[in-house]
Amino acid sequence: MAGTKKPVSVLVLIHTAALDVLLLERTAHPGYWQSVTGSQEGDEALVATAVREVAEETGIACHATELKDWHLSNRFDIFAQWRDRYPAGVMHNVEHVFSLCVARDTAVTLAAVEHAACRWLPWREAAAACFSWSNRDAILMLGAAGRQ
């Protein structure tokens, strides 16, 4: 049976002012490290999706005004192991990039169903640890912008 997940999502880079980036390890796929991601539900605004996903995946409560909308989207093939979550025939997702700067001592409470572990890494190491090219590229852009 095909799923109902929308092929529209957010990627939220949670980072510190020093550009340490929070990565989460997927429970179902050990070794898959990523930033916060999640699909848009119904007709919610993308920034609302980002706020909801940050809270659900990390326990961090933020307001839409604290998020930076990069006005950047990436279209990519949905990995075969996750295609059953989407309607039949859906092969691509469009991901919208946001970031959230927090204090390094911000408490993180993982959604155990989704994530097994978290870690803060300097941006170059975080980019290298990501399994997703779009997540890696966003972190590299974050680092490049932070050095200007």
C-alpha atoms as an extended CHARMM CRD file, in Angstrom:
* protein
*
       148  EXT
         1         1  MET       CA              0.0000000000        0.0000000000        0.0000000000  PROA      1               0.0000000000
         2         2  ALA       CA              1.3230000000        3.4310000000       -0.9520000000  PROA      2               0.0000000000
         3         3  GLY       CA              1.8310000000        6.1180000000        1.6440000000  PROA      3               0.0000000000
         4         4  THR       CA              0.4320000000        9.6120000000        1.8540000000  PROA      4               0.0000000000
         5         5  LYS       CA              3.5320000000       11.6490000000        2.6570000000  PROA      5               0.0000000000
         6         6  LYS       CA              3.8660000000       14.8780000000        0.6550000000  PROA      6               0.0000000000
         7         7  PRO       CA              7.0170000000       15.1160000000       -1.4840000000  PROA      7               0.0000000000
         8         8  VAL       CA              7.7210000000       18.5740000000       -0.0510000000  PROA      8               0.0000000000
         9         9  SER       CA             10.0310000000       18.8560000000        2.9300000000  PROA      9               0.0000000000
        10        10  VAL       CA             12.3030000000       21.0680000000        4.9890000000  PROA      10              0.0000000000
        11        11  LEU       CA             15.9410000000       20.7450000000        5.9590000000  PROA      11              0.0000000000
        12        12  VAL       CA             16.8370000000       22.7300000000        9.0820000000  PROA      12              0.0000000000
        13        13  LEU       CA             20.4820000000       23.2550000000        9.9660000000  PROA      13              0.0000000000
        14        14  ILE       CA             20.7260000000       23.8070000000       13.7100000000  PROA      14              0.0000000000
        15        15  HSD       CA             24.0410000000       25.4570000000       14.5100000000  PROA      15              0.0000000000
        16        16  THR       CA             25.8780000000       27.6370000000       16.9900000000  PROA      16              0.0000000000
        17        17  ALA       CA             27.4150000000       31.0450000000       16.3640000000  PROA      17              0.0000000000
        18        18  ALA       CA             30.7800000000       29.2390000000       16.1510000000  PROA      18              0.0000000000
        19        19  LEU       CA             29.2750000000       27.0760000000       13.3580000000  PROA      19              0.0000000000
        20        20  ASP       CA             29.1160000000       23.8060000000       15.2450000000  PROA      20              0.0000000000
        21        21  VAL       CA             26.2800000000       21.8790000000       13.6130000000  PROA      21              0.0000000000
        22        22  LEU       CA             23.8540000000       19.4870000000       15.3020000000  PROA      22              0.0000000000
        23        23  LEU       CA             23.5550000000       16.1310000000       13.5380000000  PROA      23              0.0000000000
        24        24  LEU       CA             21.0750000000       13.3610000000       14.2860000000  PROA      24              0.0000000000
        25        25  GLU       CA             21.5770000000        9.6490000000       13.6250000000  PROA      25              0.0000000000
        26        26  ARG       CA             18.5810000000        7.8500000000       12.1280000000  PROA      26              0.0000000000
        27        27  THR       CA             17.2950000000        5.0040000000       14.2980000000  PROA      27              0.0000000000
        28        28  ALA       CA             16.2810000000        2.8330000000       11.3520000000  PROA      28              0.0000000000
        29        29  HSD       CA             19.5680000000        3.4300000000        9.5270000000  PROA      29              0.0000000000
        30        30  PRO       CA             22.5630000000        3.4570000000       11.8930000000  PROA      30              0.0000000000
        31        31  GLY       CA             25.3850000000        5.5570000000       10.5010000000  PROA      31              0.0000000000
        32        32  TYR       CA             23.0210000000        7.8800000000        8.5940000000  PROA      32              0.0000000000
        33        33  TRP       CA             23.6850000000       11.3220000000       10.0920000000  PROA      33              0.0000000000
        34        34  GLN       CA             21.5960000000       14.3110000000        9.1260000000  PROA      34              0.0000000000
        35        35  SER       CA             20.1640000000       17.6420000000       10.1740000000  PROA      35              0.0000000000
        36        36  VAL       CA             16.4910000000       18.0230000000       11.0500000000  PROA      36              0.0000000000
        37        37  THR       CA             14.2750000000       17.0760000000        8.1160000000  PROA      37              0.0000000000
        38        38  GLY       CA             10.5900000000       16.5180000000        7.6760000000  PROA      38              0.0000000000
        39        39  SER       CA              7.6700000000       16.6610000000        5.3110000000  PROA      39              0.0000000000
        40        40  GLN       CA              5.1110000000       19.3890000000        5.0160000000  PROA      40              0.0000000000
        41        41  GLU       CA              1.7140000000       18.3950000000        6.3890000000  PROA      41              0.0000000000
        42        42  GLY       CA             -1.4650000000       19.5590000000        4.7130000000  PROA      42              0.0000000000
        43        43  ASP       CA             -1.3090000000       23.1860000000        3.7230000000  PROA      43              0.0000000000
        44        44  GLU       CA              0.9820000000       24.3630000000        6.5220000000  PROA      44              0.0000000000
        45        45  ALA       CA              3.5030000000       27.0520000000        5.6150000000  PROA      45              0.0000000000
        46        46  LEU       CA              7.0540000000       25.7910000000        5.1150000000  PROA      46              0.0000000000
        47        47  VAL       CA              8.3110000000       27.7960000000        8.0920000000  PROA      47              0.0000000000
        48        48  ALA       CA              5.6150000000       26.1260000000       10.2170000000  PROA      48              0.0000000000
        49        49  THR       CA              6.8750000000       22.7460000000        9.0010000000  PROA      49              0.0000000000
        50        50  ALA       CA             10.3920000000       23.7570000000       10.0550000000  PROA      50              0.0000000000
        51        51  VAL       CA              9.2400000000       24.9040000000       13.5280000000  PROA      51              0.0000000000
        52        52  ARG       CA              7.2540000000       21.6720000000       14.0160000000  PROA      52              0.0000000000
        53        53  GLU       CA             10.0560000000       19.3820000000       12.8550000000  PROA      53              0.0000000000
        54        54  VAL       CA             12.6650000000       21.1010000000       15.0510000000  PROA      54              0.0000000000
        55        55  ALA       CA             10.3990000000       20.6130000000       18.0730000000  PROA      55              0.0000000000
        56        56  GLU       CA              9.4870000000       17.0100000000       17.1900000000  PROA      56              0.0000000000
        57        57  GLU       CA             13.0170000000       15.8360000000       16.4280000000  PROA      57              0.0000000000
        58        58  THR       CA             15.0770000000       17.7870000000       18.9740000000  PROA      58              0.0000000000
        59        59  GLY       CA             12.6960000000       19.1400000000       21.6090000000  PROA      59              0.0000000000
        60        60  ILE       CA             13.9460000000       22.6510000000       20.8040000000  PROA      60              0.0000000000
        61        61  ALA       CA             11.0730000000       25.1390000000       20.8640000000  PROA      61              0.0000000000
        62        62  CYS       CA             11.6640000000       27.9490000000       18.4140000000  PROA      62              0.0000000000
        63        63  HSD       CA              9.5740000000       30.6520000000       16.8230000000  PROA      63              0.0000000000
        64        64  ALA       CA              9.2670000000       31.1830000000       13.0860000000  PROA      64              0.0000000000
        65        65  THR       CA             11.1100000000       34.4980000000       13.4190000000  PROA      65              0.0000000000
        66        66  GLU       CA             14.1810000000       32.6780000000       14.7560000000  PROA      66              0.0000000000
        67        67  LEU       CA             14.5020000000       30.5880000000       11.6080000000  PROA      67              0.0000000000
        68        68  LYS       CA             16.4020000000       31.8410000000        8.5910000000  PROA      68              0.0000000000
        69        69  ASP       CA             14.7070000000       30.9180000000        5.3260000000  PROA      69              0.0000000000
        70        70  TRP       CA             17.4730000000       30.4260000000        2.7770000000  PROA      70              0.0000000000
        71        71  HSD       CA             15.0580000000       30.6990000000       -0.1650000000  PROA      71              0.0000000000
        72        72  LEU       CA             16.8250000000       27.6340000000       -1.5040000000  PROA      72              0.0000000000
        73        73  SER       CA             15.2650000000       24.3660000000       -2.5580000000  PROA      73              0.0000000000
        74        74  ASN       CA             16.7120000000       21.0950000000       -3.7900000000  PROA      74              0.0000000000
        75        75  ARG       CA             14.9450000000       18.4730000000       -5.8880000000  PROA      75              0.0000000000
        76        76  PHE       CA             16.2000000000       14.9440000000       -5.4680000000  PROA      76              0.0000000000
        77        77  ASP       CA             15.2890000000       11.3140000000       -6.0130000000  PROA      77              0.0000000000
        78        78  ILE       CA             13.6140000000        9.7190000000       -3.0160000000  PROA      78              0.0000000000
        79        79  PHE       CA             15.7270000000        6.8020000000       -1.7870000000  PROA      79              0.0000000000
        80        80  ALA       CA             14.1370000000        3.4730000000       -2.7590000000  PROA      80              0.0000000000
        81        81  GLN       CA             13.8490000000        2.3800000000        0.8900000000  PROA      81              0.0000000000
        82        82  TRP       CA             11.5790000000        5.3750000000        1.6400000000  PROA      82              0.0000000000
        83        83  ARG       CA              9.3970000000        5.5000000000       -1.5010000000  PROA      83              0.0000000000
        84        84  ASP       CA              6.6160000000        3.4360000000        0.0900000000  PROA      84              0.0000000000
        85        85  ARG       CA              5.8880000000        6.4160000000        2.3900000000  PROA      85              0.0000000000
        86        86  TYR       CA              4.7410000000        8.4770000000       -0.6210000000  PROA      86              0.0000000000
        87        87  PRO       CA              1.8200000000        8.0750000000       -3.0480000000  PROA      87              0.0000000000
        88        88  ALA       CA              2.3840000000        5.5520000000       -5.8420000000  PROA      88              0.0000000000
        89        89  GLY       CA              4.6150000000        6.8870000000       -8.5900000000  PROA      89              0.0000000000
        90        90  VAL       CA              6.1820000000        9.6930000000       -6.5670000000  PROA      90              0.0000000000
        91        91  MET       CA              9.9270000000        9.5460000000       -7.1960000000  PROA      91              0.0000000000
        92        92  HSD       CA             11.1770000000       13.0450000000       -6.2800000000  PROA      92              0.0000000000
        93        93  ASN       CA             11.0630000000       15.3740000000       -3.3030000000  PROA      93              0.0000000000
        94        94  VAL       CA             11.5660000000       19.1290000000       -3.0940000000  PROA      94              0.0000000000
        95        95  GLU       CA             13.3980000000       20.1510000000        0.0710000000  PROA      95              0.0000000000
        96        96  HSD       CA             13.4440000000       23.7550000000        1.3790000000  PROA      96              0.0000000000
        97        97  VAL       CA             16.4280000000       24.8860000000        3.4510000000  PROA      97              0.0000000000
        98        98  PHE       CA             16.2540000000       26.7720000000        6.7690000000  PROA      98              0.0000000000
        99        99  SER       CA             18.7090000000       27.3470000000        9.5970000000  PROA      99              0.0000000000
       100       100  LEU       CA             18.4590000000       28.0340000000       13.3120000000  PROA      100             0.0000000000
       101       101  CYS       CA             21.2720000000       29.4640000000       15.4230000000  PROA      101             0.0000000000
       102       102  VAL       CA             21.1830000000       28.3430000000       19.0690000000  PROA      102             0.0000000000
       103       103  ALA       CA             23.4520000000       28.4280000000       22.0970000000  PROA      103             0.0000000000
       104       104  ARG       CA             25.8700000000       25.4980000000       22.3330000000  PROA      104             0.0000000000
       105       105  ASP       CA             24.3340000000       24.4070000000       25.6430000000  PROA      105             0.0000000000
       106       106  THR       CA             20.8050000000       24.1800000000       24.2070000000  PROA      106             0.0000000000
       107       107  ALA       CA             19.2110000000       20.9830000000       25.4960000000  PROA      107             0.0000000000
       108       108  VAL       CA             18.3890000000       18.3960000000       22.8400000000  PROA      108             0.0000000000
       109       109  THR       CA             15.7310000000       15.7590000000       23.4450000000  PROA      109             0.0000000000
       110       110  LEU       CA             15.6080000000       13.2470000000       20.6140000000  PROA      110             0.0000000000
       111       111  ALA       CA             12.4940000000       11.6140000000       19.2150000000  PROA      111             0.0000000000
       112       112  ALA       CA             13.6580000000        8.0390000000       19.8980000000  PROA      112             0.0000000000
       113       113  VAL       CA             11.4540000000        6.6270000000       17.1460000000  PROA      113             0.0000000000
       114       114  GLU       CA             13.3980000000        8.6360000000       14.5680000000  PROA      114             0.0000000000
       115       115  HSD       CA             16.8490000000        9.2770000000       16.0100000000  PROA      115             0.0000000000
       116       116  ALA       CA             19.2400000000        7.1900000000       18.0960000000  PROA      116             0.0000000000
       117       117  ALA       CA             21.9130000000        9.7820000000       18.8310000000  PROA      117             0.0000000000
       118       118  CYS       CA             22.9770000000       13.3570000000       18.2770000000  PROA      118             0.0000000000
       119       119  ARG       CA             26.2830000000       15.1840000000       18.1700000000  PROA      119             0.0000000000
       120       120  TRP       CA             27.6460000000       18.6500000000       17.6080000000  PROA      120             0.0000000000
       121       121  LEU       CA             30.4190000000       18.8820000000       15.0420000000  PROA      121             0.0000000000
       122       122  PRO       CA             32.4070000000       21.7410000000       13.5100000000  PROA      122             0.0000000000
       123       123  TRP       CA             30.7880000000       22.5570000000       10.1640000000  PROA      123             0.0000000000
       124       124  ARG       CA             33.4020000000       20.8620000000        7.9480000000  PROA      124             0.0000000000
       125       125  GLU       CA             33.2010000000       17.6240000000        9.9480000000  PROA      125             0.0000000000
       126       126  ALA       CA             29.4040000000       17.8230000000       10.0030000000  PROA      126             0.0000000000
       127       127  ALA       CA             29.2880000000       18.2060000000        6.2210000000  PROA      127             0.0000000000
       128       128  ALA       CA             31.5650000000       15.1840000000        5.7920000000  PROA      128             0.0000000000
       129       129  ALA       CA             29.4040000000       13.0720000000        8.1340000000  PROA      129             0.0000000000
       130       130  CYS       CA             26.0900000000       13.6370000000        6.2850000000  PROA      130             0.0000000000
       131       131  PHE       CA             24.7340000000       10.8830000000        4.0640000000  PROA      131             0.0000000000
       132       132  SER       CA             22.6600000000       13.3700000000        2.0500000000  PROA      132             0.0000000000
       133       133  TRP       CA             24.2950000000       15.5290000000       -0.6200000000  PROA      133             0.0000000000
       134       134  SER       CA             21.7810000000       18.3280000000       -0.0770000000  PROA      134             0.0000000000
       135       135  ASN       CA             22.4780000000       18.3640000000        3.6740000000  PROA      135             0.0000000000
       136       136  ARG       CA             26.2410000000       18.3160000000        3.0380000000  PROA      136             0.0000000000
       137       137  ASP       CA             26.0320000000       21.1620000000        0.5230000000  PROA      137             0.0000000000
       138       138  ALA       CA             23.8720000000       23.2940000000        2.8380000000  PROA      138             0.0000000000
       139       139  ILE       CA             26.3710000000       22.8860000000        5.6780000000  PROA      139             0.0000000000
       140       140  LEU       CA             29.2150000000       23.8400000000        3.3380000000  PROA      140             0.0000000000
       141       141  MET       CA             27.2830000000       26.9700000000        2.3370000000  PROA      141             0.0000000000
       142       142  LEU       CA             26.6710000000       27.7680000000        6.0000000000  PROA      142             0.0000000000
       143       143  GLY       CA             30.3890000000       27.5220000000        6.6960000000  PROA      143             0.0000000000
       144       144  ALA       CA             31.3440000000       29.6030000000        3.6720000000  PROA      144             0.0000000000
       145       145  ALA       CA             28.8770000000       32.3370000000        4.6430000000  PROA      145             0.0000000000
       146       146  GLY       CA             30.0950000000       32.2890000000        8.2390000000  PROA      146             0.0000000000
       147       147  ARG       CA             33.6520000000       33.0080000000        7.1560000000  PROA      147             0.0000000000
       148       148  GLN       CA             32.7880000000       36.1710000000        5.1920000000  PROA      148             0.0000000000
